Amino acid sequence: MVYVSIAGLELKSVRHYPRFWWHAIRALIQAKRAPGLISVQVGRMGRMKYTLSVWADEAAMRAYFTSGAHANAMAAFPSMATGSTCGYMAENAPARSEIPELLRTKGKPVRTHQSVQAAGAFVPQNR
């Protein structure tokens, strides 16, 4: 079993692209160096930008989610985008074509950085 994490977002305006990419590139570099990461995929489907990451376990994903460049990106997120995430245990990663349906059926609105800090860690949805 692996822990699958999916995030999909849409920028509120094209003016947010430079700031989005500044954060996204740094968070991707952090993810690729994170202990427990098995794979990460980023892409676009229409207006939605997505990440699909596969982790050895939920604890590894939490450690990444609440630190470094990713935490900084989450702090900036509410001002530039809307979106949803889902995380769950699985035998393997879903196909790219499954991402929109998974976000639609299992996704929860992205929390702000402040609510993540208040909770002490990411609380995965739809286990």
N, CA, C and O of each residue as an XYZ file, in Angstrom:
508
protein
N       0.840     -1.184      0.000
C       0.000      0.000      0.000
C       0.891      1.256      0.000
O       1.976      1.279      0.581
N       0.389      2.281     -0.668
C       1.060      3.578     -0.719
C       0.039      4.653     -0.373
O      -1.167      4.407     -0.391
N       0.527      5.833     -0.063
C      -0.359      6.958      0.193
C      -0.366      7.844     -1.049
O       0.683      8.317     -1.486
N      -1.539      8.063     -1.607
C      -1.716      8.874     -2.810
C      -2.261     10.238     -2.404
O      -3.224     10.323     -1.642
N      -1.658     11.286     -2.903
C      -2.119     12.649     -2.643
C      -2.331     13.352     -3.984
O      -1.445     13.367     -4.839
N      -3.510     13.930     -4.150
C      -3.847     14.641     -5.382
C      -4.294     16.047     -5.017
O      -5.084     16.229     -4.091
N      -3.799     17.032     -5.732
C      -4.235     18.409     -5.562
C      -4.534     18.984     -6.938
O      -3.769     18.787     -7.881
N      -5.644     19.690     -7.046
C      -6.006     20.374     -8.281
C      -6.356     21.807     -7.965
O      -7.062     22.068     -6.992
N      -5.881     22.740     -8.764
C      -6.202     24.138     -8.505
C      -6.394     24.905     -9.798
O      -5.896     24.528    -10.859
N      -7.128     25.983     -9.671
C      -7.302     26.914    -10.784
C      -6.940     28.301    -10.302
O      -7.410     28.750     -9.257
N      -6.105     28.974    -11.064
C      -5.726     30.337    -10.699
C      -6.924     31.268    -10.856
O      -7.733     31.107    -11.770
N      -7.025     32.229     -9.965
C      -8.130     33.183    -10.002
C      -7.986     34.155    -11.175
O      -8.977     34.686    -11.675
N      -6.750     34.381    -11.604
C      -6.487     35.324    -12.688
C      -5.138     34.982    -13.325
O      -4.262     34.413    -12.674
N      -4.984     35.331    -14.594
C      -3.708     35.086    -15.272
C      -2.579     35.895    -14.639
O      -1.409     35.541    -14.786
N      -2.910     36.954    -13.950
C      -1.869     37.781    -13.321
C      -1.139     37.028    -12.211
O      -0.069     37.452    -11.774
N      -1.711     35.915    -11.755
C      -1.088     35.125    -10.689
C      -0.078     34.097    -11.204
O       0.597     33.447    -10.406
N       0.033     33.941    -12.530
C       0.939     32.932    -13.068
C       2.376     33.070    -12.579
O       2.939     32.067    -12.140
N       3.003     34.231    -12.625
C       4.401     34.305    -12.162
C       4.561     33.867    -10.701
O       5.476     33.111    -10.375
N       3.689     34.334     -9.842
C       3.755     33.968     -8.421
C       3.482     32.472     -8.233
O       4.151     31.806     -7.443
N       2.498     31.957     -8.962
C       2.189     30.535     -8.877
C       3.409     29.710     -9.249
O       3.791     28.811     -8.499
N       4.030     29.993    -10.389
C       5.172     29.205    -10.834
C       6.352     29.342     -9.886
O       7.089     28.381     -9.668
N       6.536     30.529     -9.322
C       7.607     30.725     -8.345
C       7.436     29.736     -7.193
O       8.399     29.074     -6.804
N       6.232     29.626     -6.645
C       5.964     28.699     -5.548
C       5.961     27.243     -6.020
O       6.512     26.373     -5.346
N       5.354     26.980     -7.151
C       5.211     25.601     -7.633
C       6.565     24.946     -7.902
O       6.769     23.785     -7.546
N       7.468     25.658     -8.511
C       8.779     25.089     -8.821
C       9.533     24.759     -7.540
O      10.149     23.698     -7.437
N       9.491     25.651     -6.576
C      10.183     25.407     -5.311
C       9.570     24.226     -4.554
O      10.291     23.404     -3.988
N       8.244     24.149     -4.548
C       7.582     23.029     -3.863
C       7.886     21.705     -4.567
O       8.033     20.676     -3.908
N       7.980     21.723     -5.886
C       8.320     20.500     -6.624
C       9.754     20.056     -6.325
O      10.006     18.864     -6.152
N      10.680     20.990     -6.263
C      12.065     20.652     -5.907
C      12.093     20.041     -4.506
O      12.773     19.041     -4.273
N      11.357     20.643     -3.579
C      11.280     20.101     -2.221
C      10.708     18.685     -2.241
O      11.242     17.789     -1.587
N       9.637     18.485     -2.980
C       9.000     17.161     -3.031
C       9.977     16.111     -3.556
O      10.070     15.015     -3.003
N      10.692     16.439     -4.606
C      11.610     15.464     -5.205
C      12.736     15.066     -4.262
O      13.353     14.016     -4.442
N      13.005     15.888     -3.264
C      14.042     15.588     -2.273
C      13.461     15.012     -0.984
O      14.211     14.614     -0.092
N      12.156     14.965     -0.879
C      11.508     14.571      0.374
C      11.647     13.075      0.653
O      11.441     12.253     -0.240
N      11.992     12.728      1.876
C      12.036     11.311      2.242
C      10.648     10.683      2.092
O       9.645     11.282      2.479
N      10.600      9.502      1.542
C       9.335      8.787      1.406
C       8.592      9.016      0.112
O       7.600      8.337     -0.152
N       9.049      9.967     -0.719
C       8.383     10.187     -2.006
C       8.720      9.044     -2.954
O       9.887      8.705     -3.148
N       7.693      8.462     -3.535
C       7.885      7.403     -4.523
C       7.833      7.994     -5.926
O       8.673      7.682     -6.770
N       6.840      8.850     -6.171
C       6.750      9.510     -7.475
C       5.923     10.777     -7.343
O       5.110     10.922     -6.430
N       6.150     11.686     -8.274
C       5.353     12.910     -8.336
C       5.133     13.247     -9.804
O       6.037     13.127    -10.630
N       3.927     13.665    -10.104
C       3.546     14.038    -11.457
C       2.825     15.377    -11.366
O       1.965     15.561    -10.503
N       3.160     16.290    -12.228
C       2.467     17.575    -12.304
C       1.969     17.758    -13.719
O       2.568     17.253    -14.669
N       0.886     18.469    -13.858
C       0.358     18.684    -15.190
C      -0.798     19.643    -15.200
O      -1.120     20.287    -14.201
N      -1.413     19.720    -16.357
C      -2.542     20.621    -16.556
C      -3.607     19.891    -17.328
O      -3.326     19.135    -18.258
N      -4.835     20.132    -16.925
C      -6.014     19.643    -17.649
C      -6.948     20.834    -17.783
O      -7.609     21.231    -16.824
N      -6.993     21.392    -18.968
C      -7.778     22.612    -19.140
C      -7.185     23.713    -18.276
O      -5.989     23.992    -18.360
N      -8.010     24.339    -17.447
C      -7.544     25.402    -16.559
C      -6.968     24.867    -15.253
O      -6.329     25.609    -14.506
N      -7.189     23.597    -14.977
C      -6.746     23.020    -13.716
C      -5.275     22.587    -13.786
O      -4.862     21.885    -14.709
N      -4.509     23.017    -12.804
C      -3.154     22.514    -12.594
C      -3.290     21.419    -11.543
O      -4.085     21.562    -10.615
N      -2.540     20.332    -11.665
C      -2.660     19.265    -10.680
C      -1.301     18.703    -10.298
O      -0.325     18.803    -11.042
N      -1.273     18.111     -9.114
C      -0.147     17.292     -8.704
C      -0.697     15.952     -8.244
O      -1.752     15.876     -7.614
N       0.020     14.925     -8.565
C      -0.293     13.575     -8.122
C       1.000     13.033     -7.531
O       1.968     12.783     -8.249
N       1.003     12.854     -6.217
C       2.206     12.331     -5.588
C       1.883     11.032     -4.866
O       0.788     10.843     -4.337
N       2.863     10.151     -4.860
C       2.734      8.843     -4.228
C       3.841      8.744     -3.187
O       5.014      8.987     -3.472
N       3.436      8.381     -1.976
C       4.343      8.376     -0.823
C       4.414      6.990     -0.203
O       3.482      6.195     -0.329
N       5.510      6.710      0.458
C       5.673      5.440      1.156
C       4.624      5.299      2.254
O       4.146      4.198      2.528
N       4.270      6.419      2.878
C       3.246      6.404      3.920
C       2.721      7.817      4.144
O       3.264      8.791      3.621
N       1.671      7.904      4.919
C       1.034      9.193      5.187
C       1.947     10.132      5.960
O       1.927     11.342      5.733
N       2.747      9.587      6.870
C       3.647     10.422      7.669
C       4.653     11.161      6.789
O       4.954     12.326      7.048
N       5.167     10.514      5.771
C       6.111     11.167      4.859
C       5.439     12.322      4.125
O       6.028     13.392      3.973
N       4.208     12.105      3.671
C       3.481     13.180      2.987
C       3.234     14.340      3.946
O       3.402     15.497      3.561
N       2.841     14.056      5.180
C       2.587     15.116      6.175
C       3.839     15.950      6.428
O       3.767     17.176      6.511
N       4.982     15.284      6.550
C       6.230     16.002      6.801
C       6.530     16.980      5.672
O       6.945     18.112      5.923
N       6.324     16.556      4.446
C       6.513     17.442      3.288
C       5.492     18.572      3.289
O       5.847     19.738      3.120
N       4.227     18.223      3.481
C       3.119     19.159      3.371
C       3.246     20.355      4.308
O       2.889     21.476      3.946
N       3.754     20.113      5.507
C       3.754     21.152      6.533
C       5.088     21.873      6.674
O       5.304     22.573      7.663
N       5.987     21.715      5.703
C       7.299     22.338      5.859
C       7.777     23.021      4.581
O       7.226     22.821      3.498
N       8.801     23.819      4.738
C       9.549     24.396      3.634
C       8.748     25.124      2.575
O       7.804     25.856      2.873
N       9.144     24.908      1.338
C       8.538     25.603      0.198
C       7.056     25.287      0.065
O       6.273     26.151     -0.329
N       6.664     24.062      0.388
C       5.244     23.730      0.277
C       4.414     24.523      1.278
O       3.343     25.022      0.932
N       4.888     24.644      2.500
C       4.167     25.448      3.498
C       4.061     26.899      3.043
O       3.026     27.537      3.235
N       5.128     27.423      2.441
C       5.091     28.796      1.920
C       4.072     28.926      0.787
O       3.352     29.922      0.708
N       4.011     27.922     -0.086
C       3.038     27.940     -1.175
C       1.611     27.923     -0.616
O       0.736     28.628     -1.119
N       1.383     27.125      0.413
C       0.049     27.065      1.021
C      -0.345     28.404      1.629
O      -1.520     28.770      1.609
N       0.612     29.129      2.164
C       0.319     30.446      2.722
C      -0.122     31.414      1.623
O      -0.964     32.280      1.859
N       0.444     31.268      0.430
C       0.121     32.154     -0.689
C      -1.134     31.718     -1.437
O      -1.766     32.530     -2.112
N      -1.495     30.464     -1.324
C      -2.569     29.869     -2.110
C      -3.894     30.639     -2.104
O      -4.413     30.918     -3.184
N      -4.469     30.999     -0.952
C      -5.810     31.594     -0.961
C      -5.937     32.872     -1.781
O      -7.009     33.174     -2.304
N      -4.849     33.619     -1.891
C      -4.927     34.874     -2.636
C      -4.845     34.678     -4.142
O      -5.169     35.595     -4.896
N      -4.415     33.496     -4.600
C      -4.220     33.346     -6.036
C      -4.972     32.201     -6.693
O      -5.037     32.141     -7.921
N      -5.548     31.281     -5.906
C      -6.180     30.121     -6.537
C      -7.279     29.517     -5.669
O      -7.404     29.814     -4.481
N      -8.059     28.669     -6.301
C      -9.027     27.838     -5.599
C      -8.738     26.400     -6.001
O      -8.114     26.153     -7.033
N      -9.186     25.460     -5.194
C      -8.922     24.086     -5.564
C      -9.348     23.096     -4.512
O      -9.974     23.447     -3.512
N      -8.994     21.852     -4.758
C      -9.323     20.785     -3.825
C      -8.212     19.747     -3.796
O      -7.376     19.677     -4.697
N      -8.224     18.946     -2.740
C      -7.237     17.884     -2.567
C      -7.928     16.616     -2.114
O      -9.039     16.652     -1.584
N      -7.267     15.510     -2.324
C      -7.696     14.262     -1.709
C      -6.461     13.423     -1.446
O      -5.463     13.514     -2.160
N      -6.545     12.609     -0.414
C      -5.461     11.721     -0.061
C      -6.041     10.423      0.461
O      -7.048     10.419      1.169
N      -5.395      9.316      0.106
C      -5.921      8.018      0.502
C      -4.873      6.935      0.303
O      -3.925      7.101     -0.465
N      -5.055      5.831      1.001
C      -4.201      4.658      0.833
C      -4.707      3.879     -0.379
O      -5.912      3.780     -0.614
N      -3.764      3.329     -1.140
C      -4.129      2.575     -2.340
C      -3.029      1.570     -2.669
O      -1.926      1.627     -2.127
N      -3.354      0.667     -3.554
C      -2.357     -0.285     -4.036
C      -1.370      0.396     -4.985
O      -0.192      0.041     -5.023
N      -1.860      1.381     -5.754
C      -1.001      2.097     -6.683
C      -1.649      3.428     -7.045
O      -2.779      3.708     -6.646
N      -0.937      4.228     -7.789
C      -1.432      5.545     -8.194
C      -2.532      5.411     -9.240
O      -2.519      4.475    -10.039
N      -3.489      6.344     -9.239
C      -4.513      6.320    -10.278
C      -3.951      6.795    -11.614
O      -2.892      7.419    -11.668
N      -4.655      6.500    -12.662
C      -4.292      7.009    -13.986
C      -4.593      8.508    -14.043
O      -5.479      9.000    -13.344
N      -3.860      9.209    -14.866
C      -4.079     10.647    -15.038
C      -5.546     10.940    -15.357
O      -6.107     11.914    -14.854
N      -6.154     10.119    -16.173
C      -7.543     10.344    -16.580
C      -8.527     10.250    -15.413
O      -9.649     10.745    -15.515
N      -8.124      9.625    -14.314
C      -8.991      9.492    -13.145
C      -8.962     10.704    -12.216
O      -9.832     10.839    -11.355
N      -7.986     11.576    -12.374
C      -7.791     12.691    -11.453
C      -9.023     13.590    -11.334
O      -9.445     13.854    -10.208
N      -9.625     14.075    -12.420
C     -10.793     14.961    -12.254
C     -11.933     14.302    -11.463
O     -12.551     14.947    -10.615
N     -12.206     13.039    -11.734
C     -13.286     12.356    -11.022
C     -12.939     12.163     -9.545
O     -13.807     12.321     -8.686
N     -11.703     11.829     -9.241
C     -11.288     11.672     -7.849
C     -11.416     12.986     -7.088
O     -11.891     13.005     -5.952
N     -10.996     14.079     -7.707
C     -11.137     15.377     -7.044
C     -12.603     15.752     -6.881
O     -12.979     16.367     -5.884
N     -13.426     15.388     -7.846
C     -14.859     15.705     -7.776
C     -15.546     14.879     -6.686
O     -16.390     15.405     -5.961
N     -15.200     13.605     -6.561
C     -15.912     12.732     -5.624
C     -15.262     12.638     -4.246
O     -15.966     12.488     -3.248
N     -13.927     12.722     -4.172
C     -13.239     12.584     -2.894
C     -12.630     13.892     -2.403
O     -12.260     14.009     -1.234
N     -12.526     14.865     -3.286
C     -11.817     16.092     -2.948
C     -12.520     16.958     -1.933
O     -13.748     16.999     -1.851
N     -11.707     17.644     -1.168
C     -12.162     18.631     -0.200
C     -11.481     19.940     -0.533
O     -10.355     19.941     -1.030
N     -12.153     21.070     -0.265
C     -11.510     22.358     -0.547
C     -10.157     22.454      0.143
O      -9.977     21.969      1.260
N      -9.213     23.085     -0.537
C      -7.880     23.254      0.021
C      -7.974     24.134      1.253
O      -8.622     25.181      1.254
N      -7.310     23.678      2.292
C      -7.252     24.446      3.531
C      -6.225     25.559      3.375
O      -5.282     25.453      2.591
N      -6.427     26.618      4.131
C      -5.421     27.674      4.140
C      -4.259     27.221      5.002
O      -4.395     26.313      5.821
N      -3.136     27.852      4.814
C      -1.943     27.530      5.598
C      -2.225     27.697      7.089
O      -1.767     26.888      7.897
N      -2.973     28.737      7.464
C      -3.260     28.992      8.862
C      -4.073     27.859      9.481
O      -3.822     27.480     10.625
N      -5.031     27.316      8.755
C      -5.828     26.234      9.330
C      -4.995     24.958      9.448
O      -5.226     24.153     10.350
N      -4.031     24.766      8.547
C      -3.134     23.617      8.655
C      -2.266     23.767      9.897
O      -2.063     22.799     10.629
N      -1.756     24.961     10.142
C      -0.942     25.177     11.332
C      -1.773     24.984     12.589
O      -1.296     24.382     13.552
N      -2.998     25.477     12.603
C      -3.855     25.339     13.782
C      -4.135     23.872     14.086
O      -4.210     23.482     15.251
N      -4.288     23.068     13.057
C      -4.548     21.644     13.253
C      -3.284     20.887     13.630
O      -3.361     19.757     14.110
N      -2.137     21.486     13.421
C      -0.879     20.849     13.752
C      -0.325     19.987     12.639
O       0.848     19.616     12.674
N      -1.127     19.665     11.672
C      -0.694     18.832     10.542
C      -1.848     18.713      9.569
O      -2.985     19.078      9.868
N      -1.530     18.205      8.425
C      -2.545     17.953      7.421
C      -3.459     16.816      7.895
O      -2.987     15.772      8.346
N      -4.742     17.031      7.787
C      -5.695     15.986      8.129
C      -6.235     15.430      6.830
O      -7.042     16.092      6.178
N      -5.823     14.243      6.428
C      -6.253     13.710      5.137
C      -7.744     13.475      5.084
O      -8.370     13.139      6.090
N      -8.297     13.651      3.927
C      -9.725     13.486      3.719
C     -10.005     12.163      3.019
O      -9.167     11.655      2.274
N     -11.167     11.621      3.260
C     -11.647     10.449      2.507
C     -10.662      9.294      2.484
O     -10.220      8.871      1.416
N     -10.329      8.803      3.616
C      -9.420      7.644      3.689
C     -10.051      6.433      3.093
O      -9.437      5.367      3.065
